[in-house]
């Protein structure tokens, strides 16, 4: 399956008299995973609805491989672009197999019956999501993580080039969050599917995304690789939160540590500049060489000296 690009140009959209998106431009890179992050009510889900043609913008356009999605026939669009909303609800009593099979509807026609290709697509989707053994179970009998796998399996059976997901990890335990994101990464890497998803968990977004889109007040604040976008300044501007951004020891990606009013030492609340000034002051008094983050001096030793000299405890 070849990768597919998605381009939003000058999007203005909202609900009734209320404008949510204001002049949004976004180039979704083909074959990559894009994560959209931002504070509540900043326009993330609205943008996804516009990209999926569920919401018509008052201005601007969305191009799928150069074609305006609003000019594409519905069936053709559904064969190329899939959308998984937040917390979808399955019909009561439907089985896993029946729900996943619905992913083949865009490939059916008035005179086209269920084919071997449809059977294969559904079987492959169930196998990829490890749901084959539960195919005959009712969806409403499954756990939250299993249900999300079923919905992703339905999207896989649809065999689209682009998949949009609105908060696919919502209400899931951390192990199921990682499981779902690993599954989407497999889909991206093995099938070349272009993934666009809204995520609330900033560190997971930075870990799994090739491209990070930060939104604020209905506009794109910044877009690019996580290493460039996830900064302390971005977290401050977009989320109104003080933080420290360090390197994830497992992935090498940036990792954000929030700073609240409690449970954080003054040493960690201090900026790098404040720490450097503190350590320099200690150097001037003690005449012992040390630097912030030095492997020679333990953090507790630096902290004790900081407290003695400046009142900033470790």
Helices and strands as residue ranges (DSSP letters): E 6-15, E 18-28, E 33-38, H 44-51, E 59-64, E 67-68, G 69-71, H 74-80, E 81-84, H 96-101, G 102-107, H 116-128, G 132-134, G 139-141, H 144-158, E 162-166, H 174-191, E 194-198, H 202-208, E 211-216, E 219-224, H 226-229, H 232-239, E 243-247, E 254-258, H 266-269, H 272-286, H 299-310
